[in-house]
Amino acid sequence: MNPETAHTADTVQQTPAVMRKFVRVQSVRGDGLVSFDFAIGWPELSVELMLPGPAFEAFCATHRVERLDGPEDGR
C-alpha cells in the first residue's frame, strides 16, 4: 500500500463531516413504509430510501443519524 494512499484514507475516516449521518423523512405511507432521504457527510447529497417503520427506527439508531425533519412528521 502506498503511504500517501494510507494517509488519505485515514484522513477521510477521521474527517468529522464524513462521520455525520443525516435523515429527512419525506412521508409515512398508509402501509407503514417510511420514505426518507439518507446522507453521509453532506445533507444536500442524499439517497432516497424506504423502510417499514420499525426498521427505519432501528436504522436511525444503528447509524446514529441527525434528524433533519421536524416534529410534525409524527416520529
N, C-alpha and C positions, 0 to 999 in steps of 0.2 A: 504494500500500500504506500502510495506517495504521501510523505509527511504533510505536504500542503493540503492535500485532499482530506486527510485525517483532521487537520486543524480546522478546515472549513466545516466539516461535518460536526465537530464538537461545538463550534461557534453557533451553528444553526440550532442544535439541540438546546443550547443554553440561552438563546435569544428569548426574552420574555414575551414578545409579541407572538411567537410561534407556539408558546406554551398555553396561550389563552384560547379557549374554545367558546363559541357563541351559538345560541339557538334563538330563533324567532319563530313563534307559532304563527302560521298563516290561517289555519282553520282546523276545527274539530268536526269531522263528518258525523252524520247521524248513526253510522255503524261503528263509531268509536275510534276510527282511524284519525291520527293527528298528522296533519300536513305541516311541515316545518322546514326552515332553512337552517343549515348547519355550516359553520365556518370555523376554520382554524387560523388564528393569527390576525386576520383582517375581516371584520364582519361584512364588508361590502363585497367580498369574494366568497360566495357560498354555493352549496348544492341543496336542491330540494329533496327531502326525504319524507316517507310516510311510515308510521309505525302504529300498532294498536296502543291505546292509552297506557297500559301498564308497562309495555316495552319501551315506550317513549320516556316515561319517568325513570326507568332503570338506565336507559341510555344517557339521560341527563346526569344522573348520579355517578355513573361509571366514568364519564368524561369530564365531570366537574365543570359543567358549562356555565357561562354567564347568560342569563336570560335577557333578551333584548325586547321581548314583547311586554305589554303592560298587564296589569292585574285584571283587565276586562276580559281576558281570554278564558278565565274560569279555571285555570290550572294552578 
